Amino acid sequence: MEESAEVSSRLSVPKIKSTACVIRPEPAGPTPESRHQVFWVNESYIKQLVAENKRLRKQLEASKGTASGEATPSATTAVTNSPKTVPASPPTRPDTSHPLTLSDQPWFIDITLHHTPTPINEAADTAFATRFRQVLSDPSDPPCMHLPHVDYAGDDTLNSLTEISHPWPKPSRARLLMSVALMHASRCYHIVRRTEVLDALELSISTPNWRDPVMTCKLRALFALGELCSSRFVPPGHEFPGIGHFAQATKILNYLTERPTLDFIEIRLMLSLYSFTLNRTYAAYTLAGSALRLAVIMGLHLNIPSAQLSDPVLREHRNRVFWTAYIFDRMWASKLGCPPAIQDAEVKVDLPAAIISSDFGFADYYASYVKLASISMNTVRSIYTGKDQAATLFTKVQQRVKELKGWVDGLPPSLHWDTDTHPNSYHDYDLLSLHLALNKTIVLATRPILLYGLSLLRSTPPKAIPTAAKPLIDTCIRCARHSCRILSESWINGAFPALYHDLTQYLFSSLTVVAVSSLMAHEGSMSDRECFEDAVELLAQLRDSGNFSAKEFWRHAELIAAAVKKADERSVLTTEGDAGGGVEELGTAETALEELFVGGGLEMQFSEEGLDLFGEGDGLFWPEFGFPV
């Protein structure tokens, strides 16, 4: 025993100071055992409790109305699933007397007490709507509130639908839904091969004991799209068209296959497309990213040698499925301001090529859409999230507008928009969607400068908009007007699907811009006000039709209308500070870009002094750009 003790003393290691805290609680009673109880708690837990205590104290102060206008971008007001509002960041009006910077701190809002806050990217249309209302707010007004994203088909609803059996449609109904789905879904995107799914449908009808779980989910997803595209509204007391088939099709997500096939990618793309109509935007973005990652696993982003796959139809189908996943990922990400699932440098596959087959549409259309999706993503990454880039905001906007001009110049004649000579163009949904996406991308790139121009006019005293900023402001306004006109006439001509998400979002994005323009005291202000009111009325009709996204956008539009009315009552703006010297009433994005370049609008020089877009500080809105007056 003595030898053992001696060895133990020689091998004993020095004591190491612990980073944990020891809590010795006070004895609860006279029992001697309680005096010797020791609890070990990690130091990180103590810090977490302290931070939580501070957060709750700030929340309590904010609820008492003592919070100042210097609140951090993380809102402290918690909300439930009801459409309550949360404080936007920051809640005060911009001070244009000195250069402003956009704070590096992300903008988060609290959704529920048991969930973490959700980030709101500045590229989102709803975020721009909140920023617009902030510019219009008076210092004496309560802080502007950002409306949370709550108008969507809930998880509980979908989970309950997956647990019950949804009847398979009768043969005649199944064929009708399939024809509608293939006609509408295949016009803008290539997801499935028409001949393959039609053969599978006939096999399911003719074979009573037909069992193919994967193909069943694919047909269910197509039925969901078919019911959606063939419906104009949701009758009271009825479920959303196609949601039952959609819920059954989501069962494919339970298959975590090690070796994915094209079927798994195609189903995810259709589920992503339908999810957007339910205003489940984050789910749609997730499904699109999942489909793209499965495509990468299969090598669809690479050109497969012809010696290994000699069938040209299957090769082209592989290519187009990948590019559809690419378009979804880029377009959905740009709508939310989120990063893409794959970088352009990693994509080596050829663009869609012309091939004679009933399974494929025009290759030029898909190739043009792919390029536009890439530009849209570049716009978000460079203008809204490019904090590490040395270029100024002006340079970034110029680069994106030049890129869009190059895209327009390279557009095939068959894809040009001309409703004057071809009135039936409004029924060409693929062409309609392509040009609305172009307008949306231009607006996305230029609306920061538009909002900056309004903030100058709202400053005290009002400041004139620099001449160099006017061409970009004009381009933004004209593209928004063009989109409003296209969508209004499409609604009149019966070419506006009432339950679609993308057209509804284009409408909301455009009406916010014309609302800004109506306050900028130029020749087109009155017509822009009428355009804004008409767009809000159309949005209300879409909301009443059961459109999920229209319900959310309507709440924002209602607040915008109230803010615009209040701004008119205050009569702050004057006719001094002309935004564009009289913006043309009509015109397309192509003519707006053409005039922007012909007029030398992009050859302007910007002052680099005092411009720190993403520097430290309490920057409120968009920075003091430093345009030469």
C-alpha positions as CSV (number, residue, x, y, z in Angstrom):
1,M,0.0,0.0,0.0
2,E,2.8,2.4,0.8
3,E,4.5,1.6,-2.5
4,S,1.3,2.2,-4.3
5,A,0.8,5.6,-2.6
6,E,4.3,6.6,-3.5
7,V,3.8,5.8,-7.2
8,S,0.5,7.6,-7.2
9,S,2.1,10.7,-5.7
10,R,4.9,10.7,-8.4
11,L,2.4,10.3,-11.2
12,S,-0.1,12.8,-9.9
13,V,-0.8,15.7,-12.3
14,P,-1.2,19.3,-11.4
15,K,-4.7,20.6,-10.9
16,I,-6.1,22.5,-13.9
17,K,-8.3,25.5,-13.3
18,S,-11.8,24.7,-14.6
19,T,-13.8,27.1,-16.8
20,A,-17.1,25.9,-15.2
21,C,-18.8,27.6,-12.3
22,V,-19.6,25.8,-9.1
23,I,-22.9,26.7,-7.5
24,R,-23.3,25.9,-3.8
25,P,-26.9,26.4,-3.0
26,E,-28.1,27.5,0.5
27,P,-29.3,24.6,2.6
28,A,-33.1,24.2,2.2
29,G,-33.4,22.7,5.7
30,P,-31.6,21.5,8.8
31,T,-30.6,18.3,7.1
32,P,-26.8,17.9,7.1
33,E,-26.8,16.3,3.7
34,S,-28.0,19.4,2.0
35,R,-25.1,21.4,3.2
36,H,-22.7,19.3,1.1
37,Q,-24.5,19.3,-2.2
38,V,-22.5,20.7,-5.1
39,F,-23.8,21.4,-8.6
40,W,-21.5,21.8,-11.6
41,V,-22.8,24.2,-14.3
42,N,-21.1,25.2,-17.5
43,E,-20.0,28.8,-17.7
44,S,-21.6,29.2,-21.1
45,Y,-25.0,28.4,-19.5
46,I,-24.5,31.2,-17.0
47,K,-23.6,33.6,-19.9
48,Q,-26.7,32.4,-21.8
49,L,-28.9,33.2,-18.8
50,V,-27.4,36.7,-18.4
51,A,-27.9,37.4,-22.1
52,E,-31.5,36.2,-21.9
53,N,-32.1,38.4,-18.9
54,K,-30.8,41.4,-20.7
55,R,-32.9,40.6,-23.8
56,L,-36.1,40.3,-21.7
57,R,-35.3,43.6,-19.9
58,K,-35.0,45.4,-23.3
59,Q,-38.2,43.8,-24.4
60,L,-39.9,45.0,-21.3
61,E,-38.6,48.5,-21.8
62,A,-39.8,48.4,-25.4
63,S,-43.3,47.3,-24.4
64,K,-43.5,50.3,-22.1
65,G,-42.7,52.7,-24.9
66,T,-39.3,53.7,-23.5
67,A,-37.3,52.2,-26.3
68,S,-35.4,54.8,-28.3
69,G,-35.1,55.0,-32.1
70,E,-31.6,53.5,-31.8
71,A,-32.9,49.9,-31.6
72,T,-30.8,47.2,-33.0
73,P,-31.8,45.4,-36.2
74,S,-33.0,42.4,-34.1
75,A,-36.6,43.2,-33.2
76,T,-37.5,42.6,-29.6
77,T,-41.2,42.1,-30.0
78,A,-42.3,38.5,-30.2
79,V,-45.3,37.5,-32.3
80,T,-47.4,34.4,-32.6
81,N,-48.9,32.9,-35.7
82,S,-51.5,35.7,-35.9
83,P,-50.6,38.5,-38.4
84,K,-49.1,40.8,-35.7
85,T,-46.4,43.2,-36.6
86,V,-42.8,43.5,-35.3
87,P,-40.6,46.5,-35.2
88,A,-38.6,47.0,-38.4
89,S,-35.0,47.8,-38.3
90,P,-34.3,50.6,-38.0
91,P,-37.5,52.4,-37.1
92,T,-36.4,56.0,-37.7
93,R,-36.2,58.2,-40.7
94,P,-32.8,58.6,-42.4
95,D,-30.7,61.7,-41.8
96,T,-29.5,63.0,-45.1
97,S,-27.2,65.6,-43.6
98,H,-24.3,63.3,-43.5
99,P,-23.2,60.1,-45.3
100,L,-25.2,57.1,-44.1
101,T,-24.1,53.5,-44.1
102,L,-26.0,50.2,-44.1
103,S,-25.3,48.5,-40.8
104,D,-23.5,45.2,-41.0
105,Q,-25.8,43.7,-38.4
106,P,-28.4,41.4,-39.9
107,W,-32.1,42.2,-39.7
108,F,-33.9,39.6,-37.6
109,I,-37.5,39.5,-36.4
110,D,-38.9,37.3,-33.6
111,I,-41.7,35.0,-34.9
112,T,-42.5,33.0,-31.8
113,L,-41.0,32.6,-28.3
114,H,-39.9,29.1,-28.9
115,H,-38.3,29.7,-32.3
116,T,-35.2,31.6,-33.2
117,P,-35.6,34.9,-35.0
118,T,-35.9,34.9,-38.8
119,P,-33.6,37.0,-40.9
120,I,-35.2,39.4,-43.4
121,N,-33.0,40.2,-46.4
122,E,-33.1,43.7,-47.9
123,A,-33.7,42.2,-51.4
124,A,-37.1,40.8,-50.4
125,D,-40.1,42.8,-51.7
126,T,-41.7,42.9,-48.3
127,A,-38.5,44.4,-46.8
128,F,-38.5,47.1,-49.5
129,A,-42.1,47.9,-48.6
130,T,-41.2,48.3,-45.0
131,R,-38.2,50.5,-45.8
132,F,-40.5,52.7,-48.0
133,R,-42.9,53.2,-45.1
134,Q,-40.0,54.1,-42.9
135,V,-38.9,56.8,-45.3
136,L,-42.5,58.2,-45.2
137,S,-42.7,58.0,-41.4
138,D,-42.5,61.2,-39.3
139,P,-40.1,61.3,-36.3
140,S,-43.1,61.7,-34.0
141,D,-44.8,58.6,-35.4
142,P,-44.6,55.2,-33.7
143,P,-41.8,52.9,-35.0
144,C,-42.7,51.2,-38.3
145,M,-43.6,47.6,-37.9
146,H,-42.5,44.8,-40.3
147,L,-45.3,42.3,-41.0
148,P,-44.2,38.7,-40.4
149,H,-44.7,36.0,-42.9
150,V,-47.8,34.1,-41.7
151,D,-50.2,33.8,-44.7
152,Y,-49.4,30.4,-46.0
153,A,-50.6,26.8,-45.8
154,G,-49.6,25.6,-42.3
155,D,-47.6,22.6,-41.5
156,D,-50.4,21.1,-39.4
157,T,-52.8,21.3,-42.4
158,L,-50.4,19.5,-44.7
159,N,-49.5,16.9,-42.0
160,S,-53.1,16.1,-41.5
161,L,-53.7,15.7,-45.2
162,T,-50.8,13.2,-45.6
163,E,-52.3,11.0,-42.9
164,I,-55.6,10.5,-44.7
165,S,-56.1,8.9,-48.1
166,H,-56.9,11.2,-51.0
167,P,-58.9,9.5,-53.8
168,W,-57.2,8.9,-57.1
169,P,-59.1,10.8,-59.8
170,K,-61.3,9.0,-62.2
171,P,-59.8,8.3,-65.6
172,S,-61.4,11.2,-67.5
173,R,-60.6,13.6,-64.6
174,A,-57.0,12.2,-64.4
175,R,-56.4,12.8,-68.1
176,L,-57.8,16.3,-67.9
177,L,-55.6,17.3,-65.0
178,M,-52.6,15.8,-66.7
179,S,-53.2,17.7,-69.9
180,V,-53.6,21.0,-68.0
181,A,-50.5,20.4,-65.9
182,L,-48.4,19.5,-68.9
183,M,-49.7,22.5,-70.8
184,H,-49.1,25.1,-68.1
185,A,-46.1,23.7,-66.2
186,S,-44.1,22.8,-69.3
187,R,-44.5,26.2,-71.0
188,C,-42.0,28.0,-68.7
189,Y,-40.0,25.1,-67.3
190,H,-39.0,21.6,-68.4
191,I,-39.5,19.2,-65.6
192,V,-40.9,15.9,-67.0
193,R,-41.1,14.1,-70.3
194,R,-44.6,14.3,-71.7
195,T,-44.6,10.9,-73.3
196,E,-43.3,9.2,-70.2
197,V,-45.9,10.5,-67.8
198,L,-48.7,10.0,-70.2
199,D,-47.7,6.3,-70.6
200,A,-47.4,6.0,-66.8
201,L,-50.9,7.5,-66.4
202,E,-52.5,5.1,-68.9
203,L,-50.7,2.2,-67.2
204,S,-52.1,3.2,-63.9
205,I,-55.6,3.4,-65.4
206,S,-55.5,0.1,-67.2
207,T,-53.8,-1.9,-64.5
208,P,-55.9,-2.2,-61.3
209,N,-53.0,-3.6,-59.2
210,W,-50.5,-1.1,-60.5
211,R,-47.9,-0.2,-57.8
212,D,-45.1,2.2,-58.3
213,P,-44.6,4.4,-55.3
214,V,-42.2,6.9,-57.0
215,M,-44.3,7.3,-60.2
216,T,-47.4,7.6,-58.0
217,C,-45.9,10.6,-56.3
218,K,-44.9,12.1,-59.6
219,L,-48.4,11.7,-61.0
220,R,-49.8,13.1,-57.7
221,A,-47.6,16.2,-58.1
222,L,-48.9,16.7,-61.6
223,F,-52.5,16.3,-60.5
224,A,-51.9,19.0,-57.9
225,L,-50.5,21.4,-60.6
226,G,-53.4,20.5,-62.9
227,E,-56.0,21.3,-60.3
228,L,-54.2,24.5,-59.5
229,C,-53.9,25.7,-63.1
230,S,-57.6,24.9,-63.9
231,S,-59.0,26.8,-60.9
232,R,-59.8,30.6,-60.8
233,F,-60.6,30.8,-57.2
234,V,-61.1,28.9,-54.0
235,P,-64.8,28.4,-53.1
236,P,-65.6,29.2,-49.4
237,G,-65.3,26.1,-47.3
238,H,-63.2,24.2,-49.8
239,E,-59.5,23.3,-49.6
240,F,-57.0,24.9,-51.8
241,P,-57.0,23.3,-55.3
242,G,-54.6,20.4,-55.5
243,I,-53.4,20.5,-51.9
244,G,-54.6,16.9,-51.3
245,H,-52.6,15.5,-54.1
246,F,-49.7,17.7,-53.1
247,A,-49.7,16.3,-49.6
248,Q,-49.7,12.8,-50.9
249,A,-46.9,13.5,-53.2
250,T,-44.7,14.8,-50.4
251,K,-44.5,11.3,-49.1
252,I,-41.6,10.9,-51.6
253,L,-39.5,13.0,-49.2
254,N,-39.5,10.1,-46.8
255,Y,-37.3,8.2,-49.3
256,L,-33.7,9.3,-48.5
257,T,-32.2,7.4,-51.3
258,E,-28.5,6.9,-51.6
259,R,-28.6,6.8,-55.4
260,P,-31.1,9.4,-56.6
261,T,-32.7,9.2,-60.0
262,L,-34.3,11.8,-62.3
263,D,-37.7,10.9,-60.8
264,F,-36.7,12.2,-57.4
265,I,-35.4,15.5,-58.9
266,E,-38.5,16.0,-61.0
267,I,-40.9,15.4,-58.1
268,R,-39.0,17.9,-55.9
269,L,-39.1,20.5,-58.6
270,M,-42.9,20.1,-59.0
271,L,-43.4,20.2,-55.2
272,S,-41.2,23.4,-55.1
273,L,-43.3,25.0,-57.8
274,Y,-46.6,24.2,-56.0
275,S,-45.2,25.2,-52.6
276,F,-44.8,28.8,-53.9
277,T,-48.5,28.9,-54.7
278,L,-49.2,28.0,-51.1
279,N,-46.8,30.9,-50.2
280,R,-44.5,28.4,-48.5
281,T,-41.6,30.3,-49.9
282,Y,-38.9,28.9,-47.6
283,A,-40.1,25.3,-48.3
284,A,-40.0,26.0,-52.1
285,Y,-36.5,27.4,-51.8
286,T,-35.5,24.3,-49.7
287,L,-37.0,21.9,-52.2
288,A,-35.3,23.6,-55.2
289,G,-32.0,23.5,-53.5
290,S,-32.5,19.8,-52.6
291,A,-33.3,19.1,-56.2
292,L,-30.2,20.9,-57.4
293,R,-28.0,19.0,-55.0
294,L,-29.4,15.7,-56.1
295,A,-28.7,16.8,-59.7
296,V,-25.1,17.4,-58.7
297,I,-24.9,14.0,-57.1
298,M,-26.1,12.5,-60.4
299,G,-23.6,14.6,-62.4
300,L,-26.3,16.6,-64.3
301,H,-24.1,19.7,-64.0
302,L,-21.5,18.0,-66.2
303,N,-21.6,16.9,-69.8
304,I,-21.8,13.2,-69.9
305,P,-19.8,11.6,-72.8
306,S,-22.0,10.3,-75.7
307,A,-20.2,7.0,-75.5
308,Q,-21.8,6.5,-72.0
309,L,-25.2,7.9,-72.9
310,S,-26.0,7.7,-76.6
311,D,-29.7,8.6,-76.5
312,P,-29.9,12.3,-77.5
313,V,-33.4,12.7,-76.1
314,L,-32.4,11.4,-72.6
315,R,-29.2,13.5,-72.7
316,E,-31.2,16.7,-73.5
317,H,-33.8,15.8,-70.8
318,R,-31.0,15.5,-68.2
319,N,-29.6,18.9,-69.3
320,R,-33.0,20.6,-69.1
321,V,-33.9,19.1,-65.8
322,F,-30.7,20.5,-64.4
323,W,-31.3,23.9,-65.8
324,T,-34.8,24.0,-64.5
325,A,-33.4,23.2,-61.0
326,Y,-30.9,26.0,-61.6
327,I,-33.6,28.5,-62.5
328,F,-35.7,27.5,-59.5
329,D,-32.8,27.8,-57.2
330,R,-31.6,31.2,-58.5
331,M,-35.1,32.8,-58.9
332,W,-36.4,31.5,-55.5
333,A,-33.1,32.6,-53.8
334,S,-33.3,36.1,-55.4
335,K,-36.9,36.5,-54.2
336,L,-35.8,35.7,-50.6
337,G,-32.3,37.2,-50.7
338,C,-30.7,33.8,-49.9
339,P,-27.6,32.2,-51.3
340,P,-27.8,29.7,-54.2
341,A,-27.0,26.0,-53.8
342,I,-24.3,25.9,-56.5
343,Q,-21.8,28.4,-57.9
344,D,-21.7,29.2,-61.6
345,A,-18.1,28.2,-61.8
346,E,-19.0,24.6,-60.9
347,V,-21.6,24.3,-63.8
348,K,-20.1,22.7,-66.9
349,V,-23.1,21.4,-68.7
350,D,-24.3,22.8,-72.0
351,L,-27.3,25.1,-72.3
352,P,-30.5,23.6,-73.7
353,A,-30.2,22.7,-77.3
354,A,-32.8,22.5,-80.1
355,I,-34.0,18.9,-80.6
356,I,-37.0,17.5,-82.5
357,S,-39.2,15.9,-79.9
358,S,-42.7,16.4,-78.5
359,D,-41.1,16.3,-75.0
360,F,-39.2,19.6,-75.4
361,G,-40.1,23.2,-75.9
362,F,-38.0,26.0,-77.6
363,A,-34.4,25.9,-76.6
364,D,-33.9,29.6,-77.0
365,Y,-36.5,30.4,-74.3
366,Y,-34.9,28.1,-71.7
367,A,-31.4,29.3,-72.5
368,S,-32.6,33.0,-72.1
369,Y,-34.3,32.2,-68.8
370,V,-31.2,30.5,-67.5
371,K,-29.1,33.6,-68.2
372,L,-31.7,35.9,-66.7
373,A,-31.8,33.8,-63.5
374,S,-28.1,34.1,-63.2
375,I,-28.2,37.9,-63.6
376,S,-30.9,38.1,-61.0
377,M,-28.8,36.1,-58.5
378,N,-25.8,38.3,-59.3
379,T,-27.9,41.4,-58.6
380,V,-28.8,40.2,-55.1
381,R,-25.3,39.1,-54.2
382,S,-23.6,42.2,-55.5
383,I,-26.0,45.0,-54.5
384,Y,-27.6,43.6,-51.4
385,T,-25.1,41.2,-49.9
386,G,-21.8,42.1,-51.5
387,K,-20.3,43.6,-48.3
388,D,-16.8,42.3,-49.1
389,Q,-16.7,43.9,-52.6
390,A,-14.6,47.0,-52.9
391,A,-16.9,48.5,-55.7
392,T,-19.4,51.2,-54.7
393,L,-23.1,50.7,-55.0
394,F,-23.2,52.9,-58.1
395,T,-20.7,50.6,-59.8
396,K,-22.6,47.5,-58.8
397,V,-25.9,48.9,-60.1
398,Q,-24.1,50.0,-63.4
399,Q,-22.7,46.5,-63.8
400,R,-26.0,44.8,-63.4
401,V,-27.8,47.2,-65.7
402,K,-25.2,46.7,-68.4
403,E,-25.5,43.0,-67.9
404,L,-29.3,43.2,-68.4
405,K,-28.8,45.4,-71.4
406,G,-26.6,42.7,-72.9
407,W,-29.2,40.1,-72.2
408,V,-31.8,42.1,-74.0
409,D,-29.6,42.7,-77.0
410,G,-29.0,38.9,-77.2
411,L,-32.7,38.0,-77.0
412,P,-33.9,36.2,-80.1
413,P,-36.5,38.1,-82.1
414,S,-39.1,35.4,-81.3
415,L,-38.9,36.3,-77.6
416,H,-39.4,40.0,-78.0
417,W,-42.5,41.5,-76.5
418,D,-44.9,43.4,-78.8
419,T,-48.5,43.5,-77.7
420,D,-49.3,46.3,-80.2
421,T,-48.8,44.1,-83.2
422,H,-49.7,40.8,-81.5
423,P,-52.5,41.4,-79.0
424,N,-52.7,37.7,-78.2
425,S,-49.3,37.9,-76.6
426,Y,-50.9,38.2,-73.3
427,H,-52.0,34.5,-73.6
428,D,-48.4,33.4,-74.2
429,Y,-47.7,32.8,-70.5
430,D,-44.1,31.8,-71.1
431,L,-43.3,35.1,-72.9
432,L,-45.4,37.0,-70.3
433,S,-43.4,35.5,-67.5
434,L,-40.0,36.1,-69.1
435,H,-40.6,39.8,-69.6
436,L,-42.1,40.3,-66.2
437,A,-39.0,38.6,-64.7
438,L,-36.8,41.0,-66.7
439,N,-38.7,44.0,-65.3
440,K,-38.5,42.6,-61.8
441,T,-34.7,42.1,-62.1
442,I,-34.3,45.7,-63.3
443,V,-36.4,47.0,-60.5
444,L,-34.5,44.9,-58.0
445,A,-31.2,46.5,-59.2
446,T,-32.4,50.1,-59.3
447,R,-34.9,50.5,-56.5
448,P,-32.3,51.3,-53.8
449,I,-31.5,54.5,-55.7
450,L,-35.2,55.2,-56.2
451,L,-35.7,55.0,-52.4
452,Y,-32.7,57.2,-51.9
453,G,-34.2,59.8,-54.2
454,L,-37.4,59.8,-52.1
455,S,-35.4,60.2,-48.9
456,L,-33.8,63.3,-50.3
457,L,-37.1,64.8,-51.1
458,R,-38.4,63.9,-47.6
459,S,-35.4,65.4,-45.8
460,T,-35.6,68.7,-44.0
461,P,-35.1,70.9,-45.9
462,P,-35.8,68.9,-49.1
463,K,-32.9,68.2,-51.3
464,A,-32.9,68.0,-55.1
465,I,-32.2,64.6,-56.6
466,P,-28.7,64.7,-58.3
467,T,-28.9,64.7,-62.1
468,A,-26.8,61.6,-62.3
469,A,-29.3,59.6,-60.4
470,K,-32.3,60.4,-62.6
471,P,-31.6,57.9,-65.4
472,L,-31.6,54.9,-63.1
473,I,-34.7,56.2,-61.2
474,D,-36.5,56.7,-64.6
475,T,-35.6,53.2,-65.6
476,C,-36.9,51.7,-62.4
477,I,-40.2,53.6,-62.6
478,R,-40.8,52.8,-66.3
479,C,-40.2,49.1,-65.8
480,A,-42.6,49.0,-62.9
481,R,-45.3,50.9,-64.9
482,H,-44.8,48.4,-67.8
483,S,-45.3,45.4,-65.4
484,C,-48.4,47.0,-64.0
485,R,-49.8,47.6,-67.4
486,I,-49.0,44.0,-68.5
487,L,-50.6,42.5,-65.5
488,S,-53.7,44.6,-65.6
489,E,-54.3,43.9,-69.3
490,S,-53.6,40.2,-68.7
491,W,-56.2,40.2,-66.0
492,I,-58.7,41.8,-68.4
493,N,-57.9,39.3,-71.1
494,G,-58.2,36.3,-68.8
495,A,-54.5,35.4,-69.0
496,F,-53.7,36.1,-65.3
497,P,-54.0,32.9,-63.3
498,A,-55.6,34.1,-60.0
499,L,-53.8,31.6,-57.8
500,Y,-50.3,31.9,-59.2
501,H,-47.6,33.2,-56.9
502,D,-45.1,34.6,-59.4
503,L,-47.5,37.0,-61.1
504,T,-48.8,38.2,-57.8
505,Q,-45.3,38.9,-56.6
506,Y,-44.5,40.9,-59.8
507,L,-47.7,42.9,-59.2
508,F,-46.7,43.7,-55.6
509,S,-43.1,44.6,-56.5
510,S,-44.3,47.0,-59.2
511,L,-47.0,48.7,-57.1
512,T,-44.5,49.6,-54.4
513,V,-42.4,51.4,-57.0
514,V,-45.2,53.3,-58.6
515,A,-46.3,54.3,-55.1
516,V,-42.8,55.8,-54.5
517,S,-43.0,57.5,-57.9
518,S,-46.4,59.0,-57.1
519,L,-44.8,61.0,-54.2
520,M,-41.9,62.4,-56.2
521,A,-43.7,65.4,-57.8
522,H,-42.9,64.9,-61.5
523,E,-45.2,64.9,-64.5
524,G,-46.3,61.3,-64.1
525,S,-47.1,61.5,-60.4
526,M,-50.9,61.6,-60.8
527,S,-50.9,58.7,-63.3
528,D,-48.7,56.7,-61.0
529,R,-51.1,57.3,-58.2
530,E,-53.9,55.9,-60.3
531,C,-51.7,53.0,-61.3
532,F,-51.0,52.2,-57.7
533,E,-54.6,52.3,-56.7
534,D,-55.6,50.1,-59.6
535,A,-52.9,47.6,-58.7
536,V,-54.0,47.5,-55.0
537,E,-57.5,46.9,-56.2
538,L,-56.3,44.0,-58.4
539,L,-54.4,42.6,-55.4
540,A,-57.5,42.7,-53.3
541,Q,-59.4,40.7,-56.0
542,L,-56.6,38.1,-55.9
543,R,-56.7,38.0,-52.1
544,D,-60.5,37.4,-52.3
545,S,-59.9,34.6,-54.8
546,G,-57.9,32.6,-52.2
547,N,-54.4,33.5,-53.3
548,F,-52.1,32.9,-50.3
549,S,-49.4,35.3,-51.4
550,A,-51.9,38.0,-52.2
551,K,-53.2,37.9,-48.6
552,E,-49.7,38.6,-47.3
553,F,-48.9,41.3,-49.9
554,W,-52.3,43.0,-49.4
555,R,-51.4,43.6,-45.7
556,H,-48.3,45.4,-46.8
557,A,-50.1,47.3,-49.6
558,E,-52.8,48.4,-47.1
559,L,-50.1,49.9,-44.9
560,I,-48.4,51.6,-47.8
561,A,-51.7,53.1,-48.9
562,A,-52.2,54.5,-45.4
563,A,-48.6,55.9,-45.3
564,V,-49.0,57.5,-48.7
565,K,-52.3,59.1,-47.7
566,K,-50.7,60.4,-44.5
567,A,-47.8,61.8,-46.5
568,D,-50.2,63.7,-48.8
569,E,-52.0,65.2,-45.8
570,R,-48.8,66.5,-44.4
571,S,-47.9,68.1,-47.7
572,V,-44.3,67.7,-47.1
573,L,-43.2,67.2,-50.7
574,T,-43.2,70.0,-53.2
575,T,-42.6,70.2,-56.9
576,E,-39.0,71.3,-56.4
577,G,-36.9,68.1,-56.7
578,D,-38.1,66.6,-59.9
579,A,-37.3,62.9,-59.9
580,G,-36.8,62.5,-63.6
581,G,-38.0,65.6,-65.4
582,G,-41.1,63.8,-66.6
583,V,-40.9,60.1,-66.9
584,E,-42.5,58.6,-70.1
585,E,-45.9,57.2,-69.4
586,L,-45.4,53.9,-71.3
587,G,-42.6,51.9,-72.6
588,T,-41.0,48.5,-72.1
589,A,-37.9,47.4,-70.2
590,E,-36.1,47.1,-73.6
591,T,-36.8,50.7,-74.5
592,A,-36.0,52.0,-71.1
593,L,-32.6,50.3,-71.1
594,E,-32.0,51.4,-74.7
595,E,-32.7,55.1,-73.8
596,L,-30.6,54.7,-70.6
597,F,-27.6,53.8,-72.7
598,V,-28.2,56.1,-75.6
599,G,-28.7,59.1,-73.3
600,G,-25.3,58.3,-71.6
601,G,-27.0,57.7,-68.3
602,L,-24.4,55.0,-67.4
603,E,-21.4,57.1,-68.3
604,M,-21.7,59.2,-65.2
605,Q,-19.0,59.6,-62.7
606,F,-19.7,59.2,-59.0
607,S,-18.0,60.8,-56.1
608,E,-16.2,58.2,-54.0
609,E,-15.5,60.5,-51.0
610,G,-17.4,59.8,-47.8
611,L,-19.1,56.7,-49.3
612,D,-19.0,53.6,-47.0
613,L,-21.9,51.4,-47.8
614,F,-21.1,48.6,-45.5
615,G,-19.0,50.2,-42.9
616,E,-19.6,50.4,-39.2
617,G,-22.1,52.8,-37.7
618,D,-25.8,53.3,-37.3
619,G,-26.7,53.6,-40.9
620,L,-30.4,53.7,-41.3
621,F,-31.4,53.2,-44.9
622,W,-29.4,53.4,-48.1
623,P,-26.2,55.4,-47.8
624,E,-25.6,59.0,-48.8
625,F,-24.6,58.1,-52.4
626,G,-22.6,61.2,-53.2
627,F,-24.0,61.8,-56.7
628,P,-22.5,64.9,-58.4
629,V,-25.2,67.5,-58.5
